[in-house]
Amino acid sequence: MDDFSGRFYNLYLDNLRQIALKWAVGIEGIGDIVDIGEEGLCLRLSPLSPSLSPSLLPQLQLCYNHPTFSPLTQLTPLTLNFSALWRRWQREKWSGAADPFWRALGAAGRPGQMLKKMRVLDATAGFGKDSLRLLFYGCEVYACERLPEVGCLLEDAFWRYHFDAQIQLPIQLLKGDAQDFLARPNLDVDVIYLDPMYPNRAKYKAAAKKEMQILQHVINSERDDELQVLLQLAVNVAKKRVVIKRPLWVKPLSLRTLRTITCHSCLGKSIRYDVYCITSSTISSPQGDNQL
C-alpha cells in the first residue's frame, strides 16, 4: 500500500469509527470486540484489498447469525452500494406517469429538477433504497432508523456515495424510533413516508430478498394497531401529505383525525402507495381516483 492509499484508508477508518460511535455499535475488523446481540446482527469490515483505492475500500458488512432461525445463518453478509444504484436509475428511461412513488409524493417536474422542493421524513428507513430514491428525485430527506447496526451500515453507505460522487446529498440520518421523532413539536416536513414490514401471508410464496429476510426475522411484521398509531402521528404532523407503502393484497388502514384529509392510492405492479393529503382541520373518509 502506497502513502496515499494508506492515508486514505486511515481517513476511512477514522470516519467509520465516528459513525460506529454515533450508533453505539462495534465493528469487527477495526479493533472492536463484537458481541452478537439478541437480534443476531453484527457488523464486520471485509479484509483489506492489496491494491487499495477509493473504489476498492473494504466493505462494511451486516452479518446475521441467530441459532433459532437456521435458514438465515446461511446468508452471505449484506453490503450496500448506493453509487451503482444511482447510476442505474440515471440510465433508465423515466416516466412520471409510470412511477407510482413519484405520483404519490405529488411531485412535479423531473428527478433532480423538481418544480418545488420537498422536505420528506422517511420514518422507516431500513436499508435506505427509498431514501436514496427520494434524494434522486431532488427531495431533502430525513431518514429515521431504530436498529443501530442497520443505521450504521446505512450511514457508511451514504458516506461512500458522497466520497465516490463528490456530491453531498441533502440527507440527515436520525437514530431512534419514528414515534419519538413524530412527537417532536417543531418537526417541519412536507411529506412523511412510511414503509412498514409487510404482514405475513400464508399464500404468499415468493421468496423475499436477502435484506428483507433479515428485517422480517429481526423486526417481524408490525401489527395493524402499531401502524395505525404511527400513521395517526404522521397525519397530525405532516404539512402536506403522508404516504404509506403497502402490498396490493392488504386492506388500507383505518384513520380518524381532526384534520381534513383526502385519500387515494397510486398503484404499482405488486405494491401500492396509500396517500393521505392534508387539506385543513374535521374527520374525512377516504376518496380519490384509486380509492383506498
N, C-alpha and C positions, 0 to 999 in steps of 0.2 A: 504494500500500500504506500503510495507516494505521500508527500507532505500535505498536498491539497486534499486528497481523499481522506487522510487521517483527520484533518481539521473539520472537514465536512461531516464525517462520521461522528466526531465528538460533539459537534453542534447539534446533530440529530438526537444523540443520546441525552444531551442536556435538556433539550426541548421535551423529549419523551418522558424524562423524569418529572418535569414540571406538570405535564399532563397527568401522569400517574398520581402525583401528589394531590392535584385538584380533585381527582375522582376517588382518592383514597384506596388505590389498588396496588398490588405488587405485580411486577412483570419478570417472569423467568428469563434470564439471559442478560439482565443488566445489573446483576448483583443482588437481586431481591430473592429472599426465600419465600416461595409462594405456596400457600395452603389452599387446597381446593375446598371451597365453601360448601354449604349445604345444597346450593343450587347446581353445583357441579361445573361452574365456569371458572376458567383461569386464562391469563394472558401469557404469551410466550413470544420472545423475539427470535426469529429464524436465524440460523447460522450466518456469519458474515461472508459475503461474496469475495472471492480472491481479487476480482477486478472491480472494486467499489467505485461507483459513480452516482450522480444524483438520480439516475433512472434505475439503479440497481441497489437501492437501500435494502437492508434486511427487512423482512416483512413482520409486522406485528400481527400475531395470530390469536384468534379466540378459540380456545380448546374446550371441549366438553367431555367430562368423564364422570358419569354417575352410575353407581353399581345397581341401582334399581331399574335402570332403563337400558338394557344391553344393546338394542339396535343402534342407539346413538353413539355408543362408545366406539363404534367402527367408523364414524365420520372423520374425514380429514379436517385439519384445522381450517377455520374460516378466516379469510382476509378480505379487505375492501380495496377496490381500485376505482376511485371516482374519475380519474383522468380518462380512462378507457371508456367509461360510461358516458361522460360528457362528449367525447369525440364521436361516439356512436350516434348520439342524439343530433349532433351537428350535421352528420352525413345523411340522416333520414329526411325524406320529404315530409314536410309538416303541413297539416291542415287543421285549423281551429275547429271546424265542423266535425272532424273525425277524432278529436281529442276531448273525451268527456271530463277529464280533470281540469283542463283549461276552461271549458264551458261552466263547470261547477263553481269556479272561482269568480265568474262574471267578468273575466279579463277581456280587454280589447287591444288590438294591435297584433304583434307577433312576439315570439320568445326573444327576450333581450331588447325588445322595442315596445314595451307595454305603454299604452297611451296614458295610463295613470298608474303610478307605482302603488304597490300594496305592502302593508306590513302584516305578515302571517305568522301565527303561532302554530307550529307543528307540535301538538301536545303529546303525541305518541311517536317519537322519532324512530325508535328501533334502529335498524341498520342504515338509515339515512337516505334511502333512494328517493323517497317523496320529498324530503327536504332539499336534496340536490336538484330534483325536478323543479321545485318552486324557485330555486336560485337560477336555474336555466331559463325559466320564464322571465325573470327580472325582478322577483319579489325580494323584499328584505325579510329575513327569516329568523325566528327564534325557535330553537328546537329543544324540546324537553325530553330527557331520558332518565328513568329511575334506576335501571340496572347499571352499577358503576363500571363493570367490565365492558359492557356494550357502549357506554358513554365514552370510555377511554379509547376504545377501538375507533369510534366514530370521530372523535376529535383528532386522533392521529391521521385518519384518512383525509380529513379536510386540510390538515397541515401539509400533508404530502401533495394534495392538489394545488394548494396555494403556492408551494415551492416549485412544483413542476410547471404550472401555467404562468407563474409570476403575476398572479392576479389575486387580490384579497376579496373574497366573496363576502357579501353583507350578511353574515350569519353569526348568531350568538348561541352557544350551547349552554343549556341550563340543566343543572344537576338536581334531581329530585322528582317528586310525584307531581303530576299535572294538576291535581286538585289543589295543591298548595299554591301553585302559580296562578291558577284561575281565581283564587280567593284574594289575591292582592288587589288593593283598592286602586292603584294607579296604573294598572295594566292597560296599555294603549295599542290595540291591534285592530286591523280592519277585518281580518278573517281568522277564525280558529279552525284548524284542520285536525280531525280525529281519524286514526286508522287502527281500531282495536283488533285484538286477535279474533279470528273468525271462530264462531261457535262450532262445536263438534257436530258432525253429520254422519250418521251410520252408513248412509248410502253414497256418501261422497268418497269415491275410491281413488281419486287422483293423488299421487304422492306429492307431499309438499316439498318445496325446495329445502336444501340443507339448512339455511339460516332460519327458515320458518319452523322446521322441525325442532331446532334448538329452543326457539322462543316459545313454541307451543308447549314443550315439556316444562320449561322453567317458569313460565308465567301462567300457563293454562288459559282457557278461554274465559274472558271476563263475563260475568253474569249480566243479564239484561238490566237488573236493578242498579248495578255498579255503573254501567254505561249510561243509564238514564240520569244518574247523579252527575256524571261528567258532562253529559250533553246539556243538562239544565244549567250548570255553572257556566258552560261555554256560551249558551244563548244569552245569558244575563250579562255577559262581559263584552262579547264581540260588537264592534261598531257597525258592521255591515252584514256579515253572514257567518254561519257555521256550516262546515262541510264534513260529512262523515262517510267513510268508505266502507261498503258492506258487500257481501256476496249477493248475487241476484235472488237466491232462494230464501233469504232471511227477511222476515217481516220488518218494516220500519219501526223505530222506537216511538212510543207514545210520548207526548210532551205537553206540559202545562206551564205557561209563563205569563207574567203580567205585561210582557212586551208583545206588540202586534207583529206577527211573522207571516210570511207566505212560504210555502214549502213545495218543492218539486224534486225530481230525480234526473240525473244525467247518466245514461246507460252506456256501459261498455259491453264487451263480449261475455265476460264472466262475472263482472263486478258492476256496481253502480255507486254513484255519489249522491247521497241524500243531502239536499241543500235547504238550509233554514235561513231565509233572508229576513233581516231585521228591518221593520218599517217604522214602528213607533212604540206606543205603550198600551192591551187587552188580549185576552186569550183568543187565538185564532186556530182554525182547523186546517189540516194540510190541503193544499190545492196546487194546481200547476199543470204544465203541459204533459209531463210524465208524473202522474200523481203518486204520492207515497202510499 
